[in-house]
Amino acid sequence: MMRKIWMRTVVIAGLAVVVGIQARAQNVISIDATAPMAAPQPVAAKLGSSRNPRGQVIGINSQYLTLDGKPWLPVMGEFQYSRYPEAKWEQEILKMKAAGVQVIETYIIWNHHEEVEGQFDWTGQRDLRKFIELCGRHGMDVYPRIGPWVHGEVRHGGFPDWVLKNGPVRQNDPVYLKEVQSFYAQIGAQLKGELWKDGGPVIGIQLENEYREGPAGSGRGTEHIRKLKEMAIADGLDVPLYTVTGWDGAAVPLDEVLPTFGGYPDAPWQGSNKPLYGNEIYAFRFRNRVAGNMGAVGGRGQNAAASYKNTPFLTAEVGGGGQDTYFRRPAFDADDIAAIAPVMLGSGVNLLGYYMFHGGVNPDSGSITLEESQRADDATDVPEKSYDFQSPLGAFGQERESLRKMKLVHYFLNDFGAELAPMTTRAPAEVPSGPKDTSVARVAARTNGEAGFVFVNNYVRGLTMPERKGFQVELKLPKEVVKVPEEPIGLPAGAYGIWPVNLPLRGVATEKRVTLRYSTAQLFKRVETGGQAYYFFFALPGVSAEFALDASAKVTGVSGPVETSRSESGVTLRVRGTGASEAEVKLDGGVRLVLLPEAEAEQVWRGDDPSMLLLTKSNAFSDGTRWTLQSDDPTMKFGMLGEVKPNAEQKIAKDGKDGVFVEYGAVLPKIELKATVTKVQEAKPREPWALGPKLSWRPNALPIKPEVSEFAGAAAWRIEVPPVPAGAEVSDVWLKIDYQGDEARLSEGKRLIDDDFWNGLSWTVGLKEALPDWRSAGRTLELRVLPLPKTYPMYLEKAEALHFDAEGVADTQSGVNLIPQYQLVLNVVGQR
């Protein structure tokens, strides 16, 4: 008898193991969200004036920001005014706004303004006040990061040379504090009248950057942060929010400031010449907000959770790309960047702040150059001029594919951030053992009672992720278990997104609501127009879109390949195909669900009018009723949703309808621009690499970027750029250069326009930003490419694309092209 019982026990235990293995193989993810939510508590930090003259109030509690008492989850992006031409600021601000960014953060770089002691320059592209005024004019809040040390891959982290010569820095040294007080006073004068309390757009101030704790009584660490805040307030910088960066052993006096966090897809400041794949930025941060790969040069260790106790999870440096250094040159795909935001939001982030969102070019200076360099005793080498960062908007305002993917998340936060912000992060029963663990599905949820969002990520830069067969999330809520989806699906490798759970769908001017129990398509926009409320979703590639509605739902119309079924729990609509289909579902109460393929959703643009949307492959932004479309294709097609129609000087034709969008088109006159390229010098053998110093946190010495004088022996080409034909309807011309070599420099005469470290990506320079009178006068430029021998000490991610000649050297250019950016300006008016 005992033998039989033992055998039965073994069989049952064996079955349990088999069932467990099958459940794992089927990727059924269980998340318990039944625990009560903690109530928000006041923060300890003493913050500044929170009410503006219009009566608007910015607040904060231990969980989220508030605006006029309501939860607020804004999108913030870094754009450094002093690294971009003043004449183009306004257009770039509008581009960021069109991408769903609501707050512009910007470093105020000390040595850009006071290169010589006592001689401040706030003119031209250093005109901080004008930049702030332009942001405010277009409804964009501003978050200055005033240092005095900022890093930003700038010379000495922004310190003028004379400051370093005068004595100790980044501590409560009397001489240093007097210098900082003078700098802060200048900033205070620039921002006078532009602070939130005065009706301006400046909502906060970041003090210092990547600053670590110091011994008690040393005048460093928290003692120094307290002093900097005191000085900033004394110079008039009274704002609702004061922050510091919170990683790498940061000094965070919680009674004075709030910490911010972030993470990057690579670590170009590191000394490894190997791939750094399996980065933690693609893993949900359930245990600690602080990333292990953050950009504090010389970073060591991480802060314990106590360092941010009772503060909301705010970010200022979610990587919008990454700046290549001379030694490490990663090349990012759009998904490398776009996959980060859903992971951060699923981890509990309640301020989505990017560094960088817009690239730039270092301004001209006096007797020095302004880039970070080992020869100037900095930690790394970056280009002398370029600060492109592979960001969503590049150094010359060129839009990258990452922007279109990212803005879908931003639009979601613009419209649904108030619902997401109070929600608590919930972790699954099983999570990956580490950032490189691909065996366990990466999932998180945020819930508020019976409603929430599920965050899925099956993308990790550089890793081969498996298809998750039998994928399903079982979300246990206080009153029910919601299975997303009802029947398991295959989650493809590379998929990532955000799925709503028990989302109320409300019509226009009606109390009646239908509940969307879940969707396997990502929600990204809500628009009220014509008495209808449109909810826009996009299908994740490779995932069949499914919408489950509660039993009260009444479907009044369906278009597209939609299969409808009804049960006791409600109505389920399944869209045939895996991510490539369009569909529309009409519900009683004036609610419409619109499904777009991801590629088409990326063509949707929001403007200042919340009742309309624009659909176009062109880059688009608006200023009130004035829309600007820019494209390298003179044939511009666009669709409009809303009770509007376009007017323009150019002839516009109505082309029918595409789903809910009315289609139009315009054909602009095409122009031909061809650069004449002549090789004027063959490359000469280059000098061996010099090595920089070993550092305590980076024990290997890195090669130093070549001296400018070495370019005398570089391969050289003369590039003759013709004038733009008179009357051409173009906003800019991209000079696109494809080359192979180590480093390249583009000059006009003795003036360096831009430079580039080869990373396998095309190099783009905007002629409008680079050349005065770019339209009317032909110009002669010079391209120099320093040869790259077959044996080199750097990490080049796209090294397989290099082609070496018989002598084992790469020093060629394979294409110099001029690409006009055609521009169509529309005035959008009401149909009545």
Number of C-alpha atoms within 10 A of each C-alpha: 6 7 8 9 10 11 12 12 12 12 12 12 12 12 12 12 12 12 12 12 12 13 14 19 15 17 23 20 23 19 21 16 24 18 12 10 14 9 9 15 12 12 20 17 16 13 20 17 18 20 19 17 11 9 11 15 18 22 21 22 17 18 25 25 24 18 16 12 12 16 22 25 26 22 26 29 27 27 24 27 26 25 22 24 18 18 11 15 20 15 16 19 22 23 22 25 26 22 26 26 27 21 24 26 27 23 22 22 27 21 24 25 24 19 22 15 13 11 8 16 16 17 13 14 21 23 16 23 18 19 20 25 19 17 24 17 13 16 17 22 23 28 24 22 23 21 25 26 24 23 22 20 22 24 26 23 22 26 22 21 17 13 18 12 9 11 11 13 20 19 19 19 15 12 13 17 18 13 17 21 17 14 21 24 19 16 21 20 14 16 21 15 17 20 24 25 23 17 16 23 27 30 23 24 25 26 24 21 23 22 26 21 17 17 10 10 8 13 17 22 23 23 20 23 26 19 15 23 21 13 19 21 15 14 19 17 25 24 22 23 23 23 24 26 26 28 32 24 21 24 27 27 21 20 12 20 26 28 25 25 22 28 28 26 27 29 22 22 26 21 19 16 16 11 14 15 14 21 22 19 26 26 26 27 21 15 10 13 26 22 20 18 20 25 23 18 16 14 19 14 11 18 20 14 12 8 19 21 14 18 24 23 24 25 24 27 23 25 28 33 30 24 27 28 23 27 24 29 25 24 19 20 14 19 18 21 26 25 26 25 24 22 25 25 25 29 26 27 27 28 25 25 28 27 26 31 28 32 28 24 25 21 18 15 12 8 7 11 16 25 26 24 24 20 14 16 12 18 22 27 27 26 26 23 22 25 29 27 21 27 31 29 25 24 26 26 23 20 16 15 16 23 21 22 22 23 27 26 23 24 23 20 26 21 15 17 19 20 19 25 27 23 22 22 22 22 22 20 9 14 18 16 10 12 15 15 15 18 15 18 24 23 28 31 28 25 24 19 16 18 20 25 24 25 23 23 24 24 24 27 21 12 14 13 18 16 16 22 16 17 22 21 23 17 27 17 19 13 9 10 17 17 19 25 20 14 9 17 18 16 25 19 17 20 19 26 23 26 21 23 25 20 20 15 21 20 21 17 11 9 8 13 16 21 19 21 25 26 27 25 26 24 25 21 24 22 21 17 15 12 12 17 23 26 20 20 27 27 29 25 21 16 20 20 30 21 20 26 25 19 16 13 17 15 17 13 11 17 12 14 15 20 12 14 11 13 9 7 12 17 21 23 20 18 24 18 16 14 21 21 19 23 20 22 20 19 19 16 23 20 23 25 19 21 27 24 20 21 17 16 22 21 19 23 25 22 22 18 14 12 18 19 20 20 22 21 18 22 19 25 26 23 18 12 15 17 19 19 21 22 20 18 17 21 15 21 20 21 23 23 20 20 14 17 18 19 14 14 9 13 10 16 13 15 13 11 12 13 17 14 17 19 20 19 14 17 15 17 12 15 15 9 16 13 17 14 19 12 15 12 14 16 19 14 13 15 10 9 13 12 13 20 16 13 12 8 12 17 10 15 13 27 20 19 23 18 10 9 8 12 20 13 18 24 22 25 21 20 20 16 21 18 14 20 13 8 8 15 21 22 15 24 23 19 17 16 19 16 23 25 25 22 23 25 22 22 18 17 10 7 10 16 22 23 23 22 26 26 26 20 16 12 20 23 24 21 20 17 20 17 13 11 12 19 20 12 13 13 16 16 18 21 22 28 29 28 26 21 17 14 8 12 12 18 20 24 17 14 12 8 12 18 15 17 11 7 8 12 20 22 26 24 19 9 13 18 18 21 20 25 20 24 23 23 19 19 17 20 13 10 9 6
